[in-house]
Amino acid sequence: MIHVIATIRVVPNRRTEFLAEFGRILADVRAEAGCIEYGPTLEVNTGIAGVPEARQDVVIVVEKWESVSALDAHLKSPHMFRYREKVKDLVTEVEIRVASPA
């Protein structure tokens, strides 16, 4: 199993629009072979010392996949190509990190 953290920075004040588009692919992605978990999250202001303030223009996608090959197939799936085309004007930066359990 692998864990994926995708940090997506969106155009200021367009996060709601981005999340609406993202929501349209959730069922398709969760039905993919090898998908264990997949969902968007938003940063939270905690008031805890040392924890930075929440970024209002960031969506963090938390994912779990059975394997790297399942993740690769996901990234190449037709619905992901359509999704990326629909959000290209809403996204300014994407960082994907892949990890395995320690």
N, C-alpha and C positions, 0 to 999 in steps of 0.2 A: 504494500500500500504506500502511496505517496500523498503528501499534503501540498496544496498549492495556495499561495496567498497572492492574489492579483490586486495591486493597488492602482486604481484608475482615478486620475485627476480629470475633472470635467471643467468645462467653461464656467466661470462664475455665474451664479444665478440660474443654471440650467440643469442642476442635479435632479430635480423632480422629473423633468422631461427625459433625462437619461434613464432614470429608474423605470419609467413607464416602458421604454423600449426594452430595457433589460428584462422586465417582467414578462415580456412576450416570448422569450426564449426559454424560460425556466422549465416548463414541462418537457420540451424537446430535449434539453440537456440532461435533465434528471432521468429521462428514459434511455439515455445512451448506455451501451454496454460498458461496464467498468466504472460508472459513476456511483459513488457512495454518498457523497454530500456535495451540494452546490448551492450557494446562496449569497446575496449581497448583504453587507453590513455597513453601518455608519458609525463613525467615531462618536464617543460620548465624553462630555465634560464630566470629570469625576471629582475635581477639587482635591485630588490626592497629590501631595508634594512630589515633584519630579515627573509627573505625568503631564505631557503637553496638552494644550487646549485642542479641542476637536477641530479638524479642518472641515469647513463647510463645503468645499469643492472636491471632496474625496469620497469614493465608494471603494470599499475593500470586499473583494469576493473571496470567500472561504470555500475551499474545495478539497475533496478527498477522492482519489481515483485508485482503482485496483493496481494500475501499473503506469509506467511512462508511456507505453504504447497506447493505452486507453486515452491518456491525456492528448497524445499526438493526434489520434483519430478524432477526438473532440475538436481540437483546434482546426482540423481540416474539414469538418462537417459542413454541409451546405447551409444549415441554419446559422452557423457561426459566420460564414462569409456574408450572408444577408444582414445579420446583426451588425457586423463591423461596418458595412456600407451605410446602414441607417444611422449609426452613432458617430461617424467620422467627423462631423462638424460639431459634436458635443464633447469630444474627448481631446485633451491636450497632451496627455502622457499616460503610458501604461508601463508598470513594472511587474513582472511575474517572477515569483520565487518558488522553487520546487524543493521540497525537503522530504526526508524519510524519518520515520520514528527512531529515536535514539535508543 
